[in-house]
């Protein structure tokens, strides 16, 4: 009798285990099925959402916006609105040239001026031009500054050469500027600023 009792207990245990596994499988399936239909899907079928889409469809039809009408029909109107907002934001951003115009309006310091020869001769205002120097061993993007008489005065600072190129002007680029000399007890120190003409 005890053997039969043990058999029944074993069978009950197996049945309970199987029932637990089946319940777990149903729970997983139920969660996955409802994952995509939770709040966003429910919101899309709410009365408020339907009313909003109806208003949007009416406005789109009134102005002949076929793309919006199609997006509403395909239930992707919100995505279309987001895409249009991003495009509008991108179109209002300044171009590289517009940024460059603002940057160069303040002029450029003459880099390396104190390493050039006979700079004292050029103290004061002057006119000159810019020209690229691709053979420069230190910076292939270097832009050199020359006086109109051909004397090399220095360079555009390395962090500003892209601004010059973004302007889209053809080299040589005409400039004007000023060089000043600061004297102290030990030596003379030159500094200069250049501006692009007719910008």
C-alpha positions as CSV (number, residue, x, y, z in Angstrom):
1,X,0.0,0.0,0.0
2,X,2.8,2.3,0.9
3,X,4.4,1.7,-2.6
4,X,1.2,2.7,-4.3
5,X,1.0,5.8,-2.1
6,X,4.5,6.8,-3.1
7,X,3.6,6.3,-6.8
8,X,0.6,8.6,-6.5
9,X,2.8,11.2,-4.7
10,X,5.4,11.0,-7.4
11,X,2.7,11.4,-10.1
12,X,1.2,14.4,-8.4
13,X,4.6,16.0,-8.1
14,X,5.3,15.5,-11.8
15,X,1.8,16.9,-12.7
16,X,2.4,20.0,-10.5
17,X,5.8,20.6,-12.1
18,X,4.4,20.3,-15.5
19,X,1.6,22.8,-14.6
20,X,4.1,25.2,-13.2
21,X,6.1,25.1,-16.5
22,X,3.0,25.5,-18.6
23,X,1.9,28.5,-16.5
24,X,5.4,30.1,-16.9
25,X,5.3,29.6,-20.7
26,X,1.8,31.3,-20.8
27,X,3.1,34.1,-18.6
28,X,6.1,34.8,-20.9
29,X,3.9,34.7,-24.1
30,X,1.3,37.0,-22.4
31,X,4.0,39.5,-21.4
32,X,5.6,39.5,-24.9
33,X,2.2,39.9,-26.6
34,X,1.3,42.8,-24.4
35,X,4.7,44.5,-24.5
36,X,4.1,46.2,-27.9
37,X,0.5,47.0,-27.1
38,X,1.3,48.8,-23.8
39,X,1.1,52.5,-23.3
40,X,2.1,53.7,-26.8
41,X,-0.2,51.4,-28.7
42,X,-3.0,52.1,-26.2
43,X,-2.4,55.8,-26.6
44,X,-2.6,55.5,-30.4
45,X,-6.1,54.1,-30.2
46,X,-7.4,56.4,-27.5
47,X,-10.1,58.9,-28.3
48,X,-7.8,61.8,-27.8
49,X,-5.3,60.4,-30.3
50,X,-8.0,59.6,-32.9
51,X,-9.4,63.2,-32.5
52,X,-5.9,64.7,-32.9
53,X,-5.2,62.6,-36.0
54,X,-8.6,63.7,-37.5
55,X,-7.7,67.4,-36.9
56,X,-4.3,66.8,-38.5
57,X,-5.8,65.1,-41.5
58,X,-8.3,67.9,-42.0
59,X,-5.5,70.6,-41.9
60,X,-3.3,68.5,-44.2
61,X,-6.1,68.1,-46.7
62,X,-6.9,71.8,-46.6
63,X,-3.3,72.8,-47.5
64,X,-2.8,69.9,-49.9
65,X,-0.1,68.2,-47.8
66,X,-0.3,64.7,-49.3
67,X,2.7,63.5,-47.4
68,X,1.0,64.2,-44.1
69,X,-2.2,62.6,-45.2
70,X,-0.4,59.5,-46.2
71,X,1.6,59.5,-42.9
72,X,-1.7,59.7,-40.9
73,X,-3.2,56.8,-43.0
74,X,0.0,54.7,-42.2
75,X,-0.1,55.6,-38.5
76,X,3.3,57.4,-38.7
77,X,2.3,61.0,-38.5
78,X,4.2,61.7,-35.2
79,X,7.4,60.4,-36.8
80,X,6.9,62.7,-39.8
81,X,6.4,65.7,-37.6
82,X,9.7,64.9,-35.8
83,X,11.5,64.5,-39.1
84,X,10.3,67.8,-40.4
85,X,11.3,69.5,-37.1
86,X,14.8,68.2,-37.5
87,X,15.0,69.3,-41.1
88,X,13.8,72.8,-40.2
89,X,16.4,73.1,-37.3
90,X,19.2,72.0,-39.7
91,X,18.1,74.5,-42.3
92,X,18.3,77.4,-39.9
93,X,21.8,76.5,-38.7
94,X,24.5,78.9,-40.1
95,X,26.7,77.5,-42.9
96,X,30.4,77.2,-42.5
97,X,30.9,80.3,-44.7
98,X,28.5,82.3,-42.5
99,X,30.4,81.3,-39.4
100,X,33.7,82.1,-41.1
101,X,32.6,85.6,-42.1
102,X,31.8,86.3,-38.4
103,X,35.1,84.8,-37.3
104,X,37.3,86.8,-39.8
105,X,35.5,90.1,-39.2
106,X,37.6,90.6,-36.1
107,X,40.8,90.2,-38.0
108,X,43.8,87.9,-37.4
109,X,47.0,88.2,-35.4
110,X,50.1,87.8,-37.5
111,X,51.7,84.6,-36.2
112,X,55.5,84.3,-36.3
113,X,56.1,88.0,-37.0
114,X,59.0,88.2,-34.6
115,X,60.9,85.5,-36.6
116,X,60.8,87.5,-39.8
117,X,63.6,89.8,-41.0
118,X,63.4,93.6,-41.2
119,X,60.0,93.8,-39.6
120,X,60.8,97.2,-38.1
121,X,60.7,98.6,-41.6
122,X,57.0,97.7,-41.9
123,X,55.7,99.2,-38.6
124,X,52.5,101.1,-39.3
125,X,49.6,100.3,-41.6
126,X,50.1,98.3,-44.8
127,X,48.3,96.4,-47.5
128,X,49.2,93.0,-48.7
129,X,47.9,89.5,-49.6
130,X,47.4,86.0,-48.3
131,X,48.7,82.9,-50.1
132,X,48.7,79.2,-49.2
133,X,52.0,77.5,-48.5
134,X,51.4,73.8,-49.0
135,X,55.2,73.1,-48.9
136,X,55.5,74.4,-45.3
137,X,57.3,71.6,-43.5
138,X,55.5,72.3,-40.2
139,X,51.9,72.8,-41.5
140,X,50.7,71.9,-45.0
141,X,47.6,74.1,-44.4
142,X,49.7,77.2,-43.7
143,X,48.6,80.5,-45.1
144,X,51.4,83.1,-45.4
145,X,51.0,86.9,-45.1
146,X,52.9,89.1,-47.5
147,X,53.3,92.8,-47.8
148,X,52.5,94.2,-51.3
149,X,56.2,94.6,-51.9
150,X,56.6,90.8,-51.5
151,X,58.1,90.8,-48.0
152,X,57.0,87.8,-45.9
153,X,55.4,89.2,-42.7
154,X,54.2,86.0,-41.0
155,X,51.3,83.6,-41.0
156,X,47.6,83.3,-40.3
157,X,47.3,81.4,-36.9
158,X,47.0,77.7,-37.6
159,X,43.6,77.5,-35.8
160,X,42.1,80.1,-38.2
161,X,43.2,78.8,-41.6
162,X,40.0,76.8,-42.1
163,X,38.0,80.0,-41.6
164,X,39.9,81.6,-44.4
165,X,39.2,78.7,-46.7
166,X,35.5,78.4,-45.8
167,X,35.1,81.9,-47.2
168,X,35.5,80.4,-50.7
169,X,37.7,83.3,-51.9
170,X,40.4,82.7,-54.5
171,X,44.1,83.2,-53.5
172,X,45.8,85.5,-53.4
173,X,43.4,87.2,-51.0
174,X,43.9,91.0,-50.6
175,X,44.3,92.2,-47.0
176,X,45.2,95.3,-45.0
177,X,46.6,95.5,-41.5
178,X,48.9,97.2,-39.0
179,X,52.1,96.3,-37.3
180,X,53.2,97.9,-34.0
181,X,56.3,97.7,-32.0
182,X,56.5,97.3,-28.2
183,X,59.8,98.2,-26.6
184,X,61.0,97.1,-23.3
185,X,64.4,97.2,-21.6
186,X,65.8,94.1,-23.3
187,X,64.4,94.0,-26.8
188,X,61.7,95.1,-29.3
189,X,58.6,93.0,-29.7
190,X,56.4,93.2,-32.8
191,X,52.8,92.3,-33.2
192,X,50.4,92.8,-36.0
193,X,46.8,92.3,-37.2
194,X,45.4,91.8,-40.6
195,X,41.9,92.1,-42.1
196,X,40.5,90.8,-45.3
197,X,39.5,93.4,-47.9
198,X,36.0,93.7,-49.4
199,X,34.5,91.0,-47.3
